[in-house]
Amino acid sequence: MRHLIDILDLSTEEIDELVSTASDIIANPKKYSEKCHGKKLATLFFEPSTRTRLSFEAAMLELGGNVLGFSEASSSSASKGESVSDTTRVVGCYADIIAMRHPKEGAPMVASLKSSVPIINAGDGGHNHPTQTLTDLLTIHREKGRFHDLTIGLCGDLKFGRTVHSLILALSRYQNIRFVLISPDELKLPDYLIQDTLVKNNISFVETTDLQEYLPELDILYMTRVQQERFFNEADYIRLKDSYVLTREKLADAKEDLSILHPLPRVNEISVDVDDDPRACYFKQAANGKYIRMALIMKLLEVE
Ligand code: NCD
């Protein structure tokens, strides 16, 4: 039995397979409409979500399966003090596969140790978010046709932004990747990722506080929200929340074929006047999330 806790649980060949299955689903959705007939997905969300939970549920429904679950910790027995491990063990008696989001880093990994069904990490605290990365990779593949030879700007909250962490892990396995890490000093990429992923694998990167400086060189600009819920101090959040606001005007010097991604939800980091720019990909990216999750569910359930 396979779980998806960390994006590196999947080989690059498996990522290629998932991307190709998702592309086939987009082209031939009918072919997949009964693939998970009789199967159940449980979504255990101990933290807020719109896209991740609903795209998981839509994915299972479009595969002909069923869904059950909860969308806040307060409506589950976690509020009575039940451990994540016990909750998962019990839900494994009712469902064939579980997608879990939790505010504590490592919770889905702990859950997987005692689980009788595959566990998918749907976001654990400020740590990882592998299925958002699959969504991002499908989007990059559809926009750029490759995962190599890319300069990727990651902008905003690189400290707490779990989607950024998983995306860096994933892209670090491809040739000629260069990262431009754009953040305020207080929200820089954690040192463990700099050392154990970027430095160790000899990946080219620069850190800057200035969004404009490297913008003309970027193939992809990945904007992120400042993660309010991970701050200890409201005043720090208020000071940092509007550090970067991408506007149409600021895009004047960017490449014509730049792809602008954002995992969403956005707060102020991308002005709505960017939405109509052909380089804006974030709503397409949200749509892609359902298809790649369909491919992932089939893979983990070993559906042909
Ligand atoms: C992200 C998350 O939950 O980490 N959202 C998502 O899953 N699409 C990004 C965020 O909340 O800022």
Residues whose N, C-alpha, C, O or C-beta is under 5 A from the ligand:
A	BS01	NCD	R51 T52 G123 H129 Q132 R162 T163 R225 P263 L264 P265
